[in-house]
């Protein structure tokens, strides 16, 4: 059975990226591994727009716990893609983030990641810092 992701409604951030020649695989389109890199770049830019770094959010590090990708179309070198970061559920130790990848309105892919928080002090999983959550 194929992965099917339903996108939540809350948009957190939009990030534009140009597909590089090095993103292309032997089949002539963007390789599946690159989509997770695009998600990381968009997530990192969003976190930085809030005044943080992924490795230091109110005394916590972030951990990517899982990922899923649903492909709808292919993307090619030199194309401009927009990655929209959307807020999913908040849970005990983190938040779910979704990503919609589009090219001129055409949906290319959907992704989901679970971002967990780990206390720098205790090295244990912790709740997402309220100061961070309150910013969005």
C-alpha positions in Angstrom: 0.0 0.0 0.0 1.3 3.5 -0.9 1.9 6.2 1.7 -0.9 8.8 1.6 -0.4 12.0 3.5 -3.2 14.5 4.3 -1.8 18.0 4.8 -2.9 20.0 7.8 -4.1 23.6 7.3 -1.7 25.6 9.4 1.1 27.1 7.2 4.2 27.9 9.2 6.7 28.9 6.4 7.4 28.8 2.7 10.9 28.2 1.3 12.0 28.4 -2.3 14.8 26.3 -3.7 16.3 25.8 -7.2 16.9 22.2 -8.2 20.6 21.7 -8.7 22.2 19.4 -11.2 23.7 17.4 -8.3 20.1 16.7 -7.1 19.4 14.7 -10.2 19.6 10.9 -10.2 20.4 8.4 -12.9 16.7 8.5 -14.1 17.0 12.2 -14.9 14.8 13.6 -12.1 15.3 14.7 -8.5 16.4 11.7 -6.4 14.1 10.7 -3.5 16.9 11.3 -1.0 17.1 14.9 -2.0 13.5 15.5 -0.9 14.5 14.9 2.7 17.3 17.4 2.3 14.8 19.9 0.9 12.6 19.3 4.0 15.6 19.9 6.3 16.6 23.1 4.5 13.0 24.4 4.8 12.7 23.3 8.4 16.0 24.9 9.3 15.1 28.2 7.6 11.7 28.2 9.4 13.4 27.6 12.8 16.0 30.4 12.1 13.1 32.8 11.2 11.9 32.3 14.8 15.4 33.2 16.1 16.7 29.7 16.8 19.0 27.0 15.4 17.9 23.3 15.1 20.6 22.3 17.6 19.6 25.0 20.2 16.0 25.8 20.9 15.5 27.0 24.5 17.9 24.5 25.9 16.9 21.6 23.6 18.3 19.8 20.6 16.0 18.5 17.9 15.9 14.9 16.7 14.2 13.8 13.4 12.3 10.7 14.6 10.7 9.5 11.4 9.9 10.6 7.8 7.5 9.7 5.1 7.3 10.9 1.4 4.4 10.7 -1.0 5.4 11.5 -4.6 3.0 12.9 -7.2 5.3 14.2 -9.9 8.9 14.5 -10.9 11.1 17.6 -10.6 14.1 18.4 -12.9 17.3 20.4 -12.9 17.0 24.2 -12.8 13.3 24.2 -11.8 12.2 26.3 -8.9 10.4 24.5 -6.1 8.4 25.9 -3.2 8.4 23.9 0.0 5.6 24.9 2.3 6.1 23.8 6.0 2.8 23.0 7.8 2.1 22.3 11.4 0.8 18.8 12.3 0.0 17.4 15.8 1.9 18.4 18.9 2.7 15.4 21.1 4.4 14.8 24.4 8.0 15.1 23.1 7.7 17.0 19.8 5.7 18.1 16.8 4.8 16.7 13.5 5.7 18.8 10.5 4.4 18.4 7.0 5.8 19.7 3.7 4.2 20.3 0.4 6.6 20.6 -2.5 5.2 22.4 -5.5 6.4 23.7 -8.9 4.3 26.6 -10.3 1.2 25.3 -8.5 1.8 21.6 -9.4 2.2 19.4 -6.4 5.4 17.3 -6.7 5.5 15.7 -3.2 4.2 15.6 0.3 6.4 14.8 3.3 6.0 14.4 7.0 8.6 14.4 9.8 8.4 14.1 13.5 10.6 16.5 15.3 11.5 15.5 18.9 13.1 17.6 21.6 16.0 16.5 23.8 17.1 18.5 26.8 20.8 19.6 26.5 21.1 19.3 30.3 19.6 15.8 30.9 20.0 14.3 27.4 16.4 13.0 27.9 13.4 13.6 25.6 11.4 16.6 26.8 8.3 18.5 25.9 8.6 21.1 23.2 9.7 24.4 24.9 6.6 26.6 25.4 8.6 29.7 24.4 9.2 28.1 21.0 5.6 26.8 20.6 4.2 30.3 21.5 6.1 31.8 18.5 3.8 30.1 16.0 
